[in-house]
Amino acid sequence: MMYTPPKKIAEAARQLDFSQPLEFNDPRYVDTEKGRGVVNYNQLFKKMGFELTDSSDISNVSLPESGHTLFCGHIGCGKSTELRKLGEKFSRSGLFYVVFVDVALELDTNNLQYPDLLVALAGRLCENLKNDDIEINSVFLTNLQSWFDQKIATSETTKSFAVELKAGLKATMGIPLLAEIFGKLTNSLKMGTTYKEELRRVIKNHVTEFANSFHQLITAVERETKNKGLADKVLFIVDGTDKLSGKDSESFFIEDANQLKAIRANFLYGAPIHLIYSNNQVQQRFEYFILPMIKITDRDGTKLRDGYEVMREIVLRRADRSLFERPGTFENPGTIDKIIEYSGGSPRELMRILKNAYLFAEDKFTEEALNNGIDSLATEYKRMFAFKDSTYFRILADIDNGIAVDMGSEKVEFLLFNLALFEYNNYFWKSHPVVRLLEGYKRVSGIY
């Protein structure tokens, strides 16, 4: 059945969940590439260690043995959706056997450490193999199971946990057994059980042995998928790590980078944009690619047609044009273009304005309702700045006026992480349009 956008406002409101990434085949998906300016995914592929264009002969594409690349961008700019699209592209092409781990669903992003992820990776790989009916010779599984038996099951602090875990196992051998073991380990690390810290400590103390055992399994999987004509290499795509707070993300990607990279395989991680301004430390450890915000204006404020068209399509895939009082066009701006303007080119902020506007609307998104939606979003940012000093607004005003600031400061990191400051392609920055409505910003800008 052909998809049609909702024509009732209550149904449209249910389409405005900005926290839910879209799958590649979702009818609401919009290709945003042209709206972001110059975004060349072949640059990402090269950073990952290979070249892939639309005209590439897949059989001649040489893939790296391992590599760890960060897919950076603002929260809500569309990274999760794009990562899913890339995963599907790689799987369909036969290049990679893609293992997708969304830590926001499988782990606790409010308290995430690298041992949690390592266990989740093993569990998800084994679960995928089980679901895809890919059998691996038991000789390549022995070391990983022995690691659990010798490190987790014999440690004084975790052996009681191991006994409880084994008592609940249903599978008896092979990949299904490992999928159960590491699935239960992952769940224990997510749920904050009494064994959580003890498990982490044991994993940290024996991470080298784990990495070597895991690598043996990965190598066997790559051999088997290649023999079956499915894929040449395993690729782990890790989503949700972009939502880690400033300090947590630095601990995860900088302090613990060597432990993450101990797993010899291909990785693509979602990562917050502020990380690349952390004193050049991330660049020394990882390759990175930036997915910029959708570009609705140029540096001089000129409206950009491509950006507006993409953003307008995002809205109209979720709410029929008839639900807007004055839909408008690029030449004759209406209410839709007004909320695009105040979103700053962020799909997430566009959804937030619409969601706020729905609270003031009746049967349509009237101009008044949308204005209230914009004001409501501005109020949310006002609360965010309530206990911050005026230098935060001064930084934003200076950037807007082309005055150089220290982009590596903690205050700039705060502004980037919390979407008060946007980065666009060609590397220019602009404050969030609703922040410019706030008295604090107007005061330091001399508007009052």
N, C-alpha and C positions, 0 to 999 in steps of 0.2 A: 504494500500500500504506500502511495506517495505521501511524504510528510508535508503537512501544512502547518504553519505557525498558529498558535492559539489565537482565537478571536475574542475570547472572554478574558477579562483582566485577571481574574483569580487563577485561571489556568496558566496565563503568561507568568504570573508571579512565581509559580512553582518551577519555572525554567531558569530562575535567577540565582541558583546556588553557585556562587563563585568559588566555593571550596572544592567542587567536584570536577576533576579533569575529564575531558571528553575522550572517548575511544576514537580510533582512526575512522571508523565507519559510522559515527554518530551523525545524523542528518543536520544537527546544529553546528557541526564543525565548519569553520571558515578558514581558508588558507590565508594567513596573515602576512606571508612573506613580502608581497609587494608593498605593504603598508609600513614595513619596518625600515625602509630605505635599502641600502646595499647589504643584503644578508646572503652570503655565499656558503651553502652547506658543504661545498667541497673543501673549504678552509677547515671546517670541523673534521672532515674525513682525513685530511692531511695531518692534522694534529693528532688524530687517532692512529696514524701510521700507514694510511693507504690512500689511494686516489679512486674516486668513484664519481663518474659523471653519467648523464642520461645515455650517452653513447658508449659507455664502457662495456667491453666484453667481460662479463663476470668471471669467466674461466681464466682470464689473465690477470685478475686483481690479486695482488700479493698482500696477504694480511700479516700483521705483526704477531709475534708469539705472545706478547703482553703489552699493556699500556694502560695508564690511568689518566683520564681526561675529565675535566670539570665542565659542565654545561651550566654556565652562570646566567643570572638575570634576576630582575626584581620579582618578589613574590607576586603572583597573580598576572605575570606578563604572558603566560601561556607555555611555560617550560614543560610542565607535566604532560600537557596535551601533545606538544611537539616530541617529547621523548617517546611517547606511545606510538606516534606516527613513525618515528625513526626506527623503533623496534620492529614494527610491522614491515617496514621497507627492507630492513636487514634480513628478517626471517624469510620474507617472500623471495628475496633475491638468491637465497641459499648461501649467503656469505657467513652469517653467524647463526649459531643456536642461541637464541636470546633468552636470558633468564632475568625476568623483571621483578624487582623487589621494591615495594612501596613501604618505606619505613614508617610512614604516617599511619598505615593500616596494620603492619605486622609487628611494630615495636613502639616504644614510648619515646617520642621525640622530645619530651620535656626532660628526659633523663637518659640520653642515648650515649653509649660508649662503644668503642670499636669492637670489643668482644661480642656484644649483642649482634652487630651486623655480620661478623664472620660466621656465627652460628646460623643466622637467618639465611645467609647465602648458601650454605651447605644444605640446609633444609629445603630451600626453594628449588635448588638444582635437582635434588633427589625426587622431590614431588613432581617436577616437570618430567623427569625421565620416567617415573612411574606412570603418569598420565599419558605420555606419548608412547608407552610400551617399548621403550628402548632398554634393552638388557645389556648390562655390563658384567664382564667376567668377574667372579667373586674375588679373584686374586688381587684386583685393583680396588677392592672395597675393604680388604682386611686391615690395612693400616689406619683408615679413618675410624673403623669400629674399635680397633685396638686402642686408639687414642682415647676414645670415650671410656673403655673398660679400664685402662691403666691410669688415666689422669682423673677423670670425674668419679668413677666408681670406687677408686681406692683412696682418694683423699679423705682425711678424717672429717673435714667440714662438709663434704658433699656426698659421701657414700650413702647416707640415709636417703638423700634425694634420688640417687641412682637406683636404689632398691625400689622406691615408690614408682619411679618412672618405668622400670622394667616390668613391674607387676601389672602395669596397665597396657603393655604392648600387645598388639594383635598379630602383627606380621612376624614371621619366624626367621626370615633370612633375606639377604640381597638388598637391592635398592628400596623396596617397600619398608624394610626394617630400619634402614638409615633415615628414610623420610620421616618415619614415626619418631625416632630418637631425637633428631635435630628439630623436628617440628615441636615436640614437647619442650625441648631446651629453649627454643625461641619463645614459646608461650610463657615459660617461667621467667625469662628475662624481661618480657613485656609487662607481666602482671604484677611485678614487684613482690614476688613471694619471699619468704624468709631466707631462701637460699640464693637470692639474686646476687648479692655482693660476694658471697663465697664462690659462686660459679664464675663470676667475672675474674676474681683473683686467680683461680686455678687456670682459666683460659689464658690470662696474661702471662702467668708463669711458664706456660707451655705452648706459647703461640708459634714458636718455630716448628715444633713437632706437628702442630695442627696444620700449619701452612704447607709443610712438605707432604703430609698425608692427603690434604685437599688437592694439592697440585697433581698428585698421582691419579686421583679420580678425574680431574678436569682433563688431563692428557688422554685418559682412556675414553672419556666421552667424546673428545674431538676426533679420536681415531674411529670411533664407532659411527658418529654422525657423518664423517667424511666417506666411510665405506658405504653407507646407506644413501649417499648423494643428498643429504639433508643440509649440511653446512660444513664449513671448513674449521671454524673456531667457535669457542664459547664466548659470548659477550654478556656480562652482567650490567644491566641498567638499573641504577639505584636512584629512586625518586624519593622526595620528601626530605632529604637532607638539606634542602635549601631553606627549610622552615626552622632550622636550629637557630637559637638566639646568638647574638654576637659572640659572647664568650664561649658558648658551647661549640659553635662552628669553628672557631679558632682552635679549640682543644682537639676537635675531631679531625680537621683537615691539615692542621699545622703541627701540633704537638705529637699527634699519633699517626702522622703520614707514613712513617716507615712501617708501622704495623699493618696499615691498610695495604701498602704496596708489597707486603710480604707474600700476598696471594698472587702468584704469577699467572695472570690471565688478562683479558681485555675488559676494561671497566669504563663506564660513562656515568658520572655522578651529577645529579642536580645539585647546584650550589648557589648560595646567596651572593648577590653582586658585590656586597661590601667587602667580601673576602679578598678580592684582587687589589684592594687598597691597603691591605695589612702589611705595610712596610716591605712589599715585594716578597714576602715569605712564601706565599702560595705558589707564585710563579717559579720559585726555585725547586718546588716539589712536584708540580703537576703541569701538564699542558692545560690550557683552558680556552673556551669559546664563549663569547657573550651573545645571548639573544636579547637584542635591544628592545626597548619599548616601541610600540607603534608610533610612528612619527606623524603627528597631525599638523605641526607647524615647522617651519625652518627656523634657523637661528634668529632671523630678523622678524619673526612673528607671522610670516606669510603662511596662509593656510595651504595644506598639501592635499590635493584631491585624492591620491591613493590611500592615504591614511584615513581620511574621512569615509571613503567608500568601504573600506574594510570594517571600520568601527560601526558604520550604519548597518552593514550586513550582519554583524554580530547581534545587534539589537533586533533586527527584523527576522532573524531565525528563531527568536524566542517570543516575539510579540508581533502580531499582525499590524500592518501599517495603519489599519483603521482604528487602532487603539490609541493613536496619537492625534492630538488636536490639530497640530500643524506639522505633518511629517517633514516637509521641506525637501529641498535638493541642494546641491553644492552651490548653485548660483543664487538660490533663494532660501537661505537657511531657515529652518523651522525648529521645533522643539527638540527633535532628535539631535540636530547638530549642536544645540546648546549644551546638552548633557555630554556629548562627545568632547566639546571644548573643555568642560570642567573635569572630565575624567583624566585629562592629560595624556591620553593615548593608552591608558591602562585598562585592559578588559575587566580586571577585577574591580577597579573603581567605577567603571561604567555600570557593572552589575549592582554595586553598592548604592549608587545614586538611584537606579531604577527600583531597587528593593525598598529603599527609604521612601521614594515617591509613592509607591503602592500604598503605603500607610495613610497617605493623604488623598488618595484617588477614590473615585466611585466607579464609574463604568469606563473611564478613559484616563490615560496619562495626560491630563491637562497641563497647560503651561504653569499654572499655579502649583499643581502637585509636583511637577518636576523642579520648580524653583525651591519648593520646600525640601525636596530630596537633596538638592545641592547644599542648601543651608544645613540640613541635618548632618551631612557628611563633614561640612566645615566645623560643626560643633564637636564631632568626634575628634577631629584634629586639635581643636581648642583644648579639649580635655587632656589630650596627649602632651601638649605643651604647657599645661597648667603649672607644673613644678620644674620647668626648665627656665634657665635665665635667657635674657634677650640676645645673647651671642648666637643662639641657634637661629633666630630670625635674621640676625646680621649676616651669618654665613649664607643663608638662602638669598638674601637681598644682594649680597656681593656677587654671588654666582650669576644671578639673573642680570646683573649689570656688567658682566664680563670682567669682574675684578678677581684676581687670582687668590685662591684659598688653599690651605693645606688639605688635600683630598685624602690624606692618610690619617687624619685626626679621628679620635673616638667620636666626636660630635658629628662629623660627616658620615661615619659608619652608621651612627644612630639614625640620621636623616635618610640614608639610602635604604636601610633595613626596614624602616617604618613608613616608607613610600612618601615621605615629605619632599624628597628630592628624586628626580627621575634622570636616568641616563638614556640618551638616544644615540642612534648610530652616527658615525662621523665624530663621536666623542664630544658631544656637547650636553650640558646639564641644564635643567630647568626645575624650579620649585613646582610642587603640585599646585595647580590653579586654585583649589579651594583654600590652600594655606595662604594664598595672597589675599584672601578675603578677611583674614583675621586681623584684629586690631594690633597685635604684637608685630606682625609683619609690616603693616601700614605705617606704624610708628617709626620703625628703624629705616623704612624706605623714604621717609619724609612726605608720605601721602597726606598725613595730618599736619 
